[in-house]
Amino acid sequence: MSKPVQLFCWHFMAYPYLPADFDEQYETGWITVPNALWDREKSRGLLNEYIDQLAYADTLGFDGMVLNEHHQNIYGLMPSPNLIAAALTQKTSLGKIVVLANLLPLHGNPLRVAEEYAMLDNMSNGRIIAGFAPGGGQETFNYNTPAAIQREQFWEAVELIHQAWTREGPFTFEGKHYPLRYVNPWPQPIQQPYPQIWIPGSQSRETMRQIAKRGYCYFLSSRVHGGAIAKARQEFAKILQDAGSKYDPFRMGILMSAYVSDTDEQAHEESHEGVWYFLKNCLKGHLRNFNGRSLTSGPGIPNMELSDYRRLLEGSKPGRAMLGDADDWDALKKAQSIIVGSPDTVYRQIMDLIRETQVGNLLIQFHLGNMRDDLARKSMRLFATQVAPRLRDDSRVAFASHFAKVADVS
């Protein structure tokens, strides 16, 4: 029997208390946004509320909970997602805990990351999925890391961590960036031979080749869906084939956002404030052009292969509309990034996406911007009870017709 789509609840933990005139007064929500805007009183208990929402996802039967690392911005308040993961090991018992990802060039010695993930795997009884990423342009600016060697550092760090989990220690690691006389981490992860490793990328062929060679899962870091994902999946499948492997839906994951309510009208009404707070404030300076400047990329940042840069330049036009530039629901529906509606509407749109892309790991953001806790929980509950069962049943059939040998290990 084929395995169904895996449904994860992703939380970005946005800052929800910006002043009403933020868009008029501030040019970006990234890096240089003044931390004087942090309201200590309103923010008491905020991170605990977000952790509890993720724990609620576990009780609802999601396949896992997803965290990620960001620094100095209003988009995501998790400079250390491992701390949130540690809390979740004590508040959840079923789903995977996905850290997507630790930004390795920012962590000094990657052996520390290997040790922390091993601790989390023990604390969660083998439920950690370990994500690694080099970091985007914003991290280069935030931590003043040298972009020119970032990717070389990153893959060496990944290799060190992999060896730390699979080789008997102590051993010597002769790295260019991380030479270590003794690699001998205690504890070791519970999962054997090592926890699943997921690595995000933005359609970089180099990233796909490295992932294919190492046997990891590729996460497409994009908020534009539909045909773009199908094209990336086809390219990754070809790279896997060249590496002597074969594509199946669970070698790849994608990000989307969703809000579910009883009817389409209710869904739009209830989610409107949170969605547009997220688009206009949280994405300002990142995936939004209007009245601001990008602080998440720059000349030579992030670092990538020359061939990938050429393709990036050929496929993009200065000033092109991005997700944060959407000004109505029709524009959002076309992008297929934020799916809003009744259980039937959300089911249809996501199932269409599954059939088109043949991707098996869906990482879904339910809390958007300054969305109220009760609304986020309502959406999660309706998704888990009225959308997820149908997606699992129908995706199992869809995957079986293309990937008959994908085992159901759920």
C-alpha positions as CSV (number, residue, x, y, z in Angstrom):
1,M,0.0,0.0,0.0
2,S,1.3,3.4,-0.9
3,K,2.1,6.1,1.7
4,P,-0.2,9.1,1.8
5,V,0.8,12.8,1.8
6,Q,2.5,13.9,5.0
7,L,0.9,17.0,6.5
8,F,3.0,19.2,8.8
9,C,2.1,22.3,10.7
10,W,4.6,25.1,10.2
11,H,4.8,28.1,12.5
12,F,6.9,31.2,11.7
13,M,6.1,33.0,15.0
14,A,5.6,36.4,13.6
15,Y,5.6,39.6,15.7
16,P,1.9,40.6,15.8
17,Y,2.0,44.0,17.6
18,L,3.3,46.5,15.0
19,P,1.7,50.0,15.0
20,A,-1.1,50.6,12.5
21,D,1.1,53.0,10.5
22,F,4.1,50.6,10.2
23,D,3.8,50.4,6.4
24,E,3.9,54.1,6.0
25,Q,6.6,54.8,8.6
26,Y,9.1,51.9,8.1
27,E,10.8,50.7,4.9
28,T,11.4,47.1,6.0
29,G,10.5,44.4,8.5
30,W,14.0,42.9,8.2
31,I,17.4,43.6,9.7
32,T,17.1,47.3,10.3
33,V,13.5,47.4,11.6
34,P,14.0,49.2,15.0
35,N,13.7,46.8,18.0
36,A,12.2,49.7,19.9
37,L,8.9,48.5,18.3
38,W,9.1,45.4,20.5
39,D,6.3,45.8,23.1
40,R,7.5,44.0,26.2
41,E,4.1,44.0,27.9
42,K,2.0,42.9,25.0
43,S,4.6,40.2,24.1
44,R,4.5,38.5,27.5
45,G,3.6,34.9,26.9
46,L,3.6,35.2,23.1
47,L,6.2,32.5,22.4
48,N,4.4,30.2,24.8
49,E,1.1,30.8,22.9
50,Y,2.9,29.9,19.7
51,I,4.4,26.7,21.2
52,D,1.0,25.7,22.5
53,Q,-0.5,26.1,19.0
54,L,2.2,23.7,17.7
55,A,1.4,21.3,20.6
56,Y,-2.3,21.5,19.6
57,A,-1.3,20.4,16.0
58,D,0.2,17.3,17.6
59,T,-3.1,16.4,19.3
60,L,-5.0,17.0,16.1
61,G,-2.9,14.3,14.3
62,F,-0.6,16.3,12.1
63,D,2.4,14.3,10.9
64,G,4.8,16.9,12.4
65,M,5.5,20.4,13.5
66,V,7.9,22.7,11.7
67,L,10.3,25.4,13.0
68,N,12.9,27.5,11.3
69,E,15.7,29.9,12.1
70,H,15.5,33.7,11.4
71,H,17.3,36.6,12.9
72,Q,16.5,40.3,13.5
73,N,13.1,40.5,11.8
74,I,9.4,40.6,12.5
75,Y,8.7,37.6,10.1
76,G,10.0,35.0,12.5
77,L,10.9,35.2,16.2
78,M,13.0,32.1,16.3
79,P,16.7,32.9,16.3
80,S,17.2,29.6,18.0
81,P,14.6,27.1,16.8
82,N,16.3,24.3,18.8
83,L,15.0,26.0,22.0
84,I,11.5,25.8,20.7
85,A,12.1,22.2,19.6
86,A,13.3,21.3,23.1
87,A,10.0,22.7,24.5
88,L,8.0,20.6,22.0
89,T,9.8,17.4,23.0
90,Q,8.1,17.9,26.4
91,K,4.7,19.0,25.2
92,T,4.2,16.6,22.3
93,S,4.4,12.8,21.8
94,L,3.4,11.8,18.3
95,G,4.5,14.0,15.4
96,K,7.9,14.6,14.0
97,I,9.7,17.8,15.2
98,V,11.2,19.4,12.0
99,V,13.8,22.1,12.4
100,L,14.1,23.6,8.9
101,A,16.7,24.6,9.4
102,N,19.8,25.4,11.5
103,L,21.8,27.9,9.5
104,L,25.2,26.2,9.7
105,P,27.6,29.0,8.7
106,L,26.2,31.1,11.6
107,H,26.8,28.4,14.3
108,G,30.5,28.5,14.7
109,N,31.5,24.9,15.1
110,P,28.9,22.6,13.4
111,L,29.8,19.8,15.9
112,R,27.7,21.8,18.4
113,V,24.7,21.4,16.0
114,A,25.3,17.7,15.7
115,E,25.3,17.5,19.5
116,E,22.1,19.6,19.9
117,Y,20.2,17.6,17.3
118,A,21.3,14.3,19.0
119,M,20.0,15.7,22.4
120,L,16.7,16.6,20.8
121,D,16.4,13.2,19.1
122,N,16.8,11.6,22.5
123,M,14.5,14.0,24.3
124,S,11.8,13.3,21.7
125,N,12.3,9.6,21.5
126,G,13.5,9.7,17.9
127,R,11.1,12.3,16.4
128,I,13.6,14.9,15.1
129,I,14.0,15.8,11.4
130,A,17.3,17.7,11.1
131,G,17.3,20.6,8.7
132,F,20.4,22.3,7.5
133,A,20.7,25.5,5.4
134,P,23.4,28.0,4.5
135,G,21.1,31.0,5.2
136,G,19.8,33.6,2.9
137,G,21.1,37.1,2.1
138,Q,19.6,38.5,5.3
139,E,21.8,36.2,7.5
140,T,24.9,37.3,5.6
141,F,24.0,40.9,6.6
142,N,22.8,40.0,10.1
143,Y,25.9,38.1,11.1
144,N,28.4,39.6,8.7
145,T,29.4,36.2,7.3
146,P,31.5,36.1,4.2
147,A,29.2,35.2,1.3
148,A,31.9,34.0,-1.0
149,I,32.7,30.9,1.1
150,Q,29.3,30.4,2.6
151,R,28.3,27.4,0.5
152,E,31.7,25.7,0.8
153,Q,31.5,26.1,4.5
154,F,28.0,24.8,4.5
155,W,28.6,21.5,2.7
156,E,31.7,20.8,4.8
157,A,29.6,21.4,7.9
158,V,26.9,19.0,6.6
159,E,29.6,16.4,6.0
160,L,31.1,16.8,9.5
161,I,27.6,16.3,11.1
162,H,26.8,13.3,9.0
163,Q,30.1,11.7,10.0
164,A,29.6,12.6,13.6
165,W,26.4,10.6,13.5
166,T,27.6,7.6,11.5
167,R,31.3,7.0,12.3
168,E,32.6,5.6,15.6
169,G,34.5,8.1,17.5
170,P,36.9,9.5,18.3
171,F,38.1,10.4,14.9
172,T,39.9,13.3,13.3
173,F,38.1,15.5,10.7
174,E,40.5,17.1,8.3
175,G,38.3,20.0,7.2
176,K,39.3,23.2,5.5
177,H,37.0,25.3,7.6
178,Y,36.3,23.0,10.5
179,P,39.5,21.0,11.3
180,L,38.9,18.9,14.4
181,R,41.3,16.6,16.2
182,Y,38.5,14.8,18.1
183,V,35.0,14.1,16.8
184,N,33.3,12.0,19.4
185,P,29.9,13.4,20.3
186,W,27.8,12.1,23.2
187,P,24.9,11.4,23.1
188,Q,24.3,9.8,19.8
189,P,20.9,10.1,18.1
190,I,18.3,7.5,18.7
191,Q,17.4,7.2,15.0
192,Q,19.6,4.9,12.9
193,P,21.6,5.3,10.9
194,Y,20.8,9.0,11.6
195,P,17.8,11.4,11.8
196,Q,16.2,12.3,8.5
197,I,18.0,15.3,6.9
198,W,16.1,17.9,5.0
199,I,17.8,20.7,3.1
200,P,16.0,23.7,1.6
201,G,16.9,25.3,-1.7
202,S,15.6,27.7,-4.3
203,Q,15.8,25.6,-7.4
204,S,19.6,25.6,-7.2
205,R,21.0,22.7,-9.3
206,E,24.0,22.5,-7.1
207,T,21.9,22.0,-4.0
208,M,19.8,19.4,-5.8
209,R,22.9,17.5,-6.9
210,Q,24.4,17.5,-3.4
211,I,21.1,16.3,-1.8
212,A,20.7,13.6,-4.5
213,K,24.3,12.4,-3.9
214,R,23.8,12.2,-0.1
215,G,20.3,10.7,0.0
216,Y,18.6,13.6,1.8
217,C,15.2,15.2,1.3
218,Y,14.9,18.4,-0.8
219,F,12.6,21.2,0.4
220,L,11.7,23.8,-2.3
221,S,12.0,27.1,-0.5
222,S,9.4,29.0,-2.6
223,R,6.1,30.6,-2.0
224,V,5.0,30.4,-5.7
225,H,3.3,27.1,-6.5
226,G,1.7,25.2,-9.3
227,G,3.7,24.8,-12.5
228,A,6.9,26.1,-10.9
229,I,6.9,23.3,-8.3
230,A,6.2,20.7,-11.0
231,K,9.1,22.0,-13.0
232,A,11.4,21.9,-10.0
233,R,10.3,18.3,-9.2
234,Q,11.0,17.2,-12.7
235,E,14.5,18.7,-12.6
236,F,15.2,17.1,-9.2
237,A,13.9,13.7,-10.5
238,K,16.4,14.0,-13.4
239,I,19.2,14.8,-11.0
240,L,18.3,11.9,-8.8
241,Q,18.3,9.6,-11.8
242,D,21.7,10.8,-12.9
243,A,22.9,10.1,-9.3
244,G,21.7,6.5,-9.6
245,S,18.6,7.1,-7.4
246,K,14.9,7.5,-8.1
247,Y,12.4,10.2,-7.3
248,D,9.5,9.4,-4.9
249,P,7.1,12.0,-3.4
250,F,8.8,11.9,0.0
251,R,12.2,13.1,-1.3
252,M,10.7,16.6,-1.6
253,G,8.7,19.1,0.4
254,I,6.9,22.4,-0.3
255,L,5.6,25.3,1.8
256,M,2.1,26.7,1.6
257,S,-0.2,28.7,3.9
258,A,-3.9,27.9,4.5
259,Y,-6.9,29.2,6.4
260,V,-10.0,27.0,6.8
261,S,-13.4,28.1,8.0
262,D,-17.0,26.8,7.6
263,T,-17.6,28.7,4.3
264,D,-15.5,30.6,1.8
265,E,-17.0,33.9,2.9
266,Q,-16.2,33.2,6.6
267,A,-12.7,32.1,5.7
268,H,-12.0,35.3,3.9
269,E,-13.5,37.5,6.6
270,E,-11.8,35.8,9.5
271,S,-8.3,35.6,7.9
272,H,-8.3,39.0,6.2
273,E,-6.5,40.9,8.9
274,G,-3.8,38.2,9.5
275,V,-3.2,37.5,5.9
276,W,-2.7,41.2,5.0
277,Y,-0.6,41.9,8.0
278,F,1.6,39.1,6.9
279,L,1.8,40.2,3.3
280,K,2.3,44.0,3.9
281,N,4.3,43.9,7.1
282,C,6.1,40.6,7.5
283,L,7.1,40.3,3.8
284,K,8.2,44.0,3.5
285,G,11.8,44.1,2.6
286,H,11.7,40.4,1.5
287,L,9.0,39.3,-1.0
288,R,7.5,42.7,-1.5
289,N,8.5,45.6,-3.8
290,F,6.3,48.4,-2.8
291,N,7.7,51.4,-0.9
292,G,10.7,49.6,0.6
293,R,14.0,48.0,-0.2
294,S,15.1,44.4,-0.1
295,L,17.3,43.4,2.7
296,T,17.4,39.7,1.9
297,S,19.6,39.7,-1.1
298,G,22.2,41.7,-2.8
299,P,25.1,41.5,-5.4
300,G,26.6,38.0,-4.9
301,I,24.3,37.3,-2.0
302,P,23.2,34.6,-1.4
303,N,26.1,32.7,-2.9
304,M,25.3,30.3,-5.7
305,E,26.8,28.6,-8.7
306,L,27.3,30.8,-11.8
307,S,24.8,28.7,-13.8
308,D,22.2,29.2,-11.2
309,Y,22.7,32.9,-11.1
310,R,22.3,33.1,-14.9
311,R,19.0,31.2,-14.7
312,L,17.9,33.4,-11.8
313,L,18.6,36.6,-13.8
314,E,16.9,35.1,-17.0
315,G,13.8,34.2,-15.0
316,S,13.3,37.4,-13.1
317,K,12.5,41.0,-14.0
318,P,13.3,44.0,-11.8
319,G,10.2,45.2,-10.1
320,R,8.2,42.1,-10.9
321,A,5.2,41.4,-8.6
322,M,6.0,39.2,-5.7
323,L,3.7,37.6,-3.1
324,G,3.7,40.6,-0.8
325,D,2.5,42.8,-3.7
326,A,-0.8,41.0,-4.0
327,D,-3.7,43.4,-3.4
328,D,-6.7,41.1,-3.6
329,W,-7.8,37.5,-3.0
330,D,-7.7,36.8,-6.8
331,A,-4.0,37.5,-6.9
332,L,-3.4,35.3,-4.0
333,K,-5.4,32.4,-5.5
334,K,-3.3,32.7,-8.7
335,A,-0.1,32.3,-6.8
336,Q,-1.5,29.3,-4.9
337,S,0.6,30.2,-1.9
338,I,-2.1,31.1,0.6
339,I,-5.2,28.9,0.2
340,V,-8.3,30.3,2.0
341,G,-11.8,28.8,2.0
342,S,-14.2,26.2,3.2
343,P,-13.0,22.6,3.8
344,D,-14.1,21.6,0.3
345,T,-12.4,24.6,-1.3
346,V,-9.1,24.0,0.5
347,Y,-9.3,20.3,-0.2
348,R,-9.8,20.8,-3.9
349,Q,-7.0,23.3,-4.3
350,I,-4.4,21.3,-2.3
351,M,-5.4,18.0,-4.0
352,D,-5.0,19.7,-7.4
353,L,-1.6,20.8,-6.3
354,I,-0.6,17.3,-5.1
355,R,-1.7,15.8,-8.5
356,E,0.2,18.4,-10.5
357,T,3.4,18.4,-8.4
358,Q,3.6,14.8,-7.1
359,V,5.3,16.2,-3.9
360,G,4.6,14.2,-0.7
361,N,5.6,16.5,2.2
362,L,3.4,19.6,2.6
363,L,4.5,22.1,5.2
364,I,1.5,24.3,6.0
365,Q,1.5,27.6,7.8
366,F,-1.8,28.2,9.6
367,H,-0.9,31.2,11.8
368,L,-0.4,34.2,9.6
369,G,0.9,37.6,10.8
370,N,-1.2,38.9,13.7
371,M,-3.9,36.2,13.5
372,R,-5.8,35.6,16.8
373,D,-5.1,32.3,18.7
374,D,-8.7,31.1,18.5
375,L,-8.8,31.6,14.7
376,A,-5.5,29.8,14.1
377,R,-6.8,26.9,16.2
378,K,-10.1,26.8,14.4
379,S,-8.4,26.6,11.0
380,M,-6.1,23.9,12.2
381,R,-9.0,21.9,13.7
382,L,-11.1,22.1,10.6
383,F,-8.2,21.2,8.4
384,A,-7.3,18.2,10.5
385,T,-10.9,16.9,10.7
386,Q,-12.4,17.8,7.4
387,V,-9.5,18.3,4.9
388,A,-6.6,16.0,6.0
389,P,-8.5,12.7,5.9
390,R,-9.5,13.2,2.3
391,L,-6.1,14.4,1.3
392,R,-4.5,11.3,2.8
393,D,-7.0,8.9,1.1
394,D,-6.8,10.5,-2.3
395,S,-3.1,11.2,-2.3
396,R,-2.5,7.6,-1.5
397,V,-4.3,6.6,-4.7
398,A,-2.6,9.4,-6.8
399,F,0.9,8.3,-5.6
400,A,0.2,4.6,-6.1
401,S,-0.5,5.2,-9.8
402,H,2.9,6.8,-10.3
403,F,5.1,5.4,-7.5
404,A,3.7,1.9,-6.7
405,K,6.8,0.9,-4.7
406,V,6.6,3.7,-2.1
407,A,6.0,1.8,1.1
408,D,3.5,3.0,3.7
409,V,5.5,3.3,6.9
410,S,3.1,5.7,8.6
